[in-house]
Amino acid sequence: MQNYNIASLFLHSLSKHKRWARAWRSPPLKDHYDVIVIGAGGHGLSTAYYLAKEHGITNVAVLERGWLGGGNIARNTVTIRSNYMRDASIPFYVKSVEMFEGLTDELNFNMMHSKRTMVDVVQTYPKMRELRRRQLTMDIYGSTYEKISEAELRRRIPALTGGGPDARLPIIGGMVHTDAGVNRHDAVAWGYARAIDAMGVEIHQQTGVTQLLRGLDGSIEGVETTRGTVRAKKVVVAVSGHTTTLTETAGLALPLRTMNLTAFVSEPVKPLVDVIVNCPDSGFYFSQSDKGEMVIGGAPDMGQSFRRDIKQNVFEDTVTAMLSLFPSFKKLKLMRQWGGHLDIAHDASPIMDQTDVPGLFITAGWWGGYKAIPAGGLTLAHLVATGQPHPLMSSFTLDRFRHLDYVMESGTTTAR
């Protein structure tokens, strides 16, 4: 793998940067692999990476129907955090946040990781009680969370001029999560892609999977693609909102439903907010990018949907809530908007497991799966390679639905 550093940048500048090697290959598609990973997004690429790095499994094909990193990994608000509620969730996300912080050095690719801190703006006493309870649980696992006063909250976020004592929902205080951060979502995809290519894993873009193939004994035996049949005894489905679309071709029903989550970005402005702002009572969150844009997200459209655009009523609800607390933002112009489709489990927690189809693995149900990419790939690769759940993911298997042992997670941003 070509090493990126100041010396290589200088040397390539002498040739006007015309001699850089390709970041990853485009090899011919073989008819058989040890493992097929469907989806070249964050979770698919990280699973392939840890299969190669931790377990030495390199005869792997990552199949992507579009272009690498063009799915949900490019359609999110890049928030990384571990302020969850449940005993199963917090250690998992603490590990993922820790892995994100070292990803630039590990992959030799600049993630532009910025440990921003997340500040929750609290407007109701029931929400404050819930977050205080979450704080006490997070303390057990070493995740940072602390209460601050309204005065301190406004000091940290000078643009927060709404929510006064006469407001419908006056601000009563806040919570601070110092471990939270942001980084470059495309860099995460490109960094993992470079690394797995260097270890011999193949990436095949424009290779859509149309069907999962089962043998006479019922186990997985490969996939049918737009470029022909590809065989493998182990197949990983990492396709976010399209999980059920694929698993149904193998006769497999899963406790998932797909819905739309939207975000939008303002025009660039001078530095105004240096933290991630989350307003769970009002249902929106935002941060300011390095380019000065306000990256804003809100609550999901709770209806079943595979759409990737934004519904006008969801957009209006989010903007109305934001302007009630940040009235000066009414001067901002909208630059772009988008939506992503997520498959959500009944308890709002992920599913990482081998399914009832032997050899077929899924990683799905991610409500805000961007923050889970490193730990998600690490733990799923362990399961695929060893056949045993990793301790960090043992609570996120399909067994919890069979035994009603749900991981009811209320720690999802703006969940209502």
N, C-alpha and C positions, 0 to 999 in steps of 0.2 A: 504494500500500500504506500502510495506517495505521501511523504511526510510534509505536513504544512507547518512552517515556522518562518521566522524573519529571514533566515539565510536563504531558504528556498524561494521566498518571495523576491528577494533581491536578485538571485541568480536568474530567475525566470523573467525578471524585468529587462534583463539584457537582451532577451530575444522577443521583447514586446509581448510576453506571456502567450506565445504561440506554441510552446512545447510542453505544456502541461499534459499529463496523461489523463485519459478518461477516468471519471470518478468511479464508474462501475461498468462492467462488460455488458454486452448483449449477446450471450451465447446461443447456439441452436438449442431448441427444446428437445430433450431426450424423451424416450417413451417410458422410462422407469426411474424412480427415485426412492430413497429410504423414507423420506418425509416430504409431503406437499403442504405448504402453508398458503392458504387462500387469503389474499389481501396484503398489499404492500403499504399499509398504514403503520401507525406507531406500534400497535400490539403485534401485528404480523412480523414486522421487521425485527423487533426486539426479541420475539420468540426464536426466530431463526438465528439471531446473534448469539443468544445464550445456549442454544442447542450446539452451535459450533464451538463457542468459547469454553463453556463449562462441561460439555459432555462429548466433545469431539465428533459430533454428527454433522458432516459437511455435505453429504449427498442429499441436498435439500433444494427444492425449487419453491420460490416465492412467486405466486401467480397473481397478477393484477390486471383487472379488466380495462383500467384506464391508464393513468400515468402514476409513477411512484410518488406517494405523498399527496395525491390529489383528492383524497376522500375527507373523512372527518378530522384527520390530523391537520388539515389546512383550513378547517371550518370551525374553529373554536376560539376561546379568549385566553388561552395559554396560561391559565392560573394553576399554580402548583401549591398544594397545601395539605395539611394532615389534621385539620380541626374537625374530626368526626366524633361520633357518640359511642359506638359499640366497641366492645373488647376485641371483636374480630377485625374491625375496620382500622382502628388507630395504628396498631403495629405495622400493618400492611402499608399504610400511606406514609408513616414515619420512615419506613425503609425506602419507599419510592422517592420521597423528597431528598433523603440522604444520597441516593444513587444519582438523582438529577444534578446535585451539586458537584459531583465528580465526573460528570459525563463529558465535559469539554476535554479534559485531560485523557480520559479513557479512550475516546473515539478520535482524538486529534482533529476535532472540528469545533469551531467556535459557536457555542450555543447562545452566547450573549446572555448568560444566566444572571438574573438580577434579583437578589434577595430583598424584595420590596417591603414586606410586612403587609398583612391584611388587617384592616380595621373594620369591624362590624358596627354599624350604626343601629342602635337598639331604640325602638320606639314604643314598646309595650312591656309591661311587667311579666306576663307569661313567657315572652321570648327571652327576657333577661334571666328568668329562673331556669329556662331550658339551657341557655348558654353557660350559666354558672354550673349547672350539673355536668355539662359537657367538659368544662374546665377541670373539674375534679377527677373525671375519668381520664382525661388526657394527661394529667399530672402523673398518673401511674406509669405511663409509657414514655415519659420524657418529651412530650409534645407541648410546645409553649402556648399558653393562653392566659390572659389576665384582664381583669376588669379595669376600666378607666372611667373617670367622671365625664360629664357633658363638657365641662370647660376644657379638659385635656383633649377630648375628642375634637372640639372645634379648633384647638391650637394646632393639632396635627393635620387637620384638613381645613385650611383657611377658606376654601371655596364653599364650605358647608354653611350657608347663611339661612336656609329654611329650617323648618321643624321647630319653630319657637314655641313658647308657652301657649299661644293662641291657635296653634295649628291643630288640624284634625288628629294627627298623630305626633305629638311633641316628642322630641328626642329626650331620653332619660339617661343615656350613658352609652358606653361602648365596650367592646372586647377587642383585644389586640393579639394577633397570631403572628409572632415575629419570624417563624420559619417559612412563611409563605413567600413565593416569588413568581417570576415570569421568565420566559426565554423565547427563543425563536422556534416556532413549530416546524418550519421547513427544515431547519438545521438538524432537528432531531431525526427526521426521516432520512436526510442525506447522510448524516453521520453514521447511522446504523447501516445504511445501504453500502457505503464505502467499506465499512468494517467487515460485513458478511461477504462481500464480493472478494475481498483480500483473502478470506479463509476458504474460498472455494464454493460458497453457496451461490446459486444462480437466481437472478432476478429476471422475470419475464413480464414485461409490460405489454399492454394491448392483448392480453391473453385471458379473456373472460371465461369463468367456469360456469357451465350451463347445467350440470347435473353431477351429483355424487353417485358413484358406482359401487354396488354391493355384490359380493360373491355369492355362491350357492349356499354357503354356511351363514350368510347374513352379515359378515364382517365387511369392512370397507376394503375396496381393492383399487380405488383410484378415482379419477374425475374425468368428465367429458368437458372439453374446452372448445373455444372457437377455432383452435388450431389442431384439434384432434384429441385422441384419448391419451391420458397420462396415468400410469399405474404407480401405486404406492400402498404399503400396508398401514401407513399412518397418515392421516389427513387432519390438518388444523384449520378450522373455520374462524377467521378473524376479520369479519366484514361488517361489523357494527350493525346498522339498521337492516342489512340484508340477510342476517343470520337465518331467520325463519324461511326466507325465500329459497335458500339453498338446502337447509335440513329437511324441508318438506319433500324434496326430490328423492330423499332416502327413506321416506315414510316415517320421519321422526317429528313429533310435536313437542314444542318446548314452551315453558311458562313465560313467554315474552310477548310484548306488544311494542310496535314501532310508533314513535311520535316525533314531532318536529321541535327543534330547539333553535332559536334564532339569535342573531347578534348583528351589530351594526357599528360603523366607525365614522367619527366626525372628521372634519377638516383638521389639519395640523394647527396647533396653537402653541404659544410659548409655555415652558414648564409651569404647571399649575397644581398638579397632584402627584406626590411622589410615593404614594402607597396604593395598594389595591383596596378599593372601597366596596363593601358589601352591605346592602340594606335589606335584610331578610324580611322585615315587616312590610316593606313597600314593594319588594319583589324585583330588585334590579341590582346590578353590580357593575363596576367599571374600573379601568386603570388607564393611565396615559402611556402610550408607547414611546419608544426612543425617538420616533419621528414627530412626536407631539400630538398624535391622534388620540382621541378618547375612544377606547375599545369597550363597548357597552353590551351587556347581555341581560336577559330577563328570565321570567318564568317560562316553562315550555307550554306549547299548545297541547293540552291534555287529550285531544282527540287522536284516534288512530290515523297515521299519515306517513306516506313515504316522500312527501314533497321536500324540496331543498330551497325553496324561496321563503319569503317571510309573509305572514298574514298581517294585514293592515291593523286589525284590532289588537293583536299582540304587540305590534310596534307602538301603537298609540298608548296602550296601557303602560308600557315600560317608560315611554317618554314622559307621560303625565306624572308618573311616580317620581322620576328623576328630577323633573323641574320643580316639584313640590319641596325638594330638599336643596336643589342646586339651581335656583331661578336664573342665575347669570348664564347658564348653559343654553338658554333660549336663543342666544345670539349665534350659536354654532350652526354650521351647515352640515348636513348629512353627506358623506362622501360615497359610502357603499354599504350594502346590507346583504345578508346571506342567511341560509338555514342549513342545518344538518339533521339527519334523521337518526334517532337513537332507538335501540331495542332495550326496553326496560323490564326488569323482572318485577314480580308482585311486591317484593320487599325493598325495592330500590337499591339492591346490592348486586354485585356482579356474579356471573356464573363462569367458573373455570373448571372444566371437568372432562373426563371421557364419558361419552354418551352411551346409551343403550346399544348403539351400533359399535361393535368392537373395532378399535382402531380410529374412530372418529372423535376428535377433540374440539371443544368450542371455548372461545373466550368472548363473552357477550354480557349484555345487561349493564354496560358501563354508563352511568349517569355522570358525565364529566370524566371520561376515561383518559384524558390527556395526562393528568397528574399521575396516573397509575402505570404509565408505559414501561418504565424500567423494571419495577417490581412485578408487573403483570407478565412481562416476557420472561423474567428470571424464574418465576414460580411455575408458569405453564411449561416451559422447557424442561424443568425438573420432572413434571408429571409425564410428559411425552417420552422422555428418555428413560425414566425409571419405572413408570407405571404406578408410582406412589405420590399422593398429594404432598406438596411442599407444606411445612408447618404454617407458613404465613397465609396459605390459601385453603387450608383444610375445612374451613367453615363455609367456603363459597362454592361447594359442589352441589350437584342436583339432589343429593340425599336430603337436603334441608326441606325440599318441597314434599318429599315422600313422607317425612316424619314431622312435618309442621314445625321444624326447628328454624324459623325464619331469622334473618339478620335484619331487623327493621331499622333501617338507617335514616335518621332525620337530619344527618349532617350534610346533605346535598345543598349546594348554594341555591338560595331563593326557593327551595322546595316548599310547597304549601299543601 
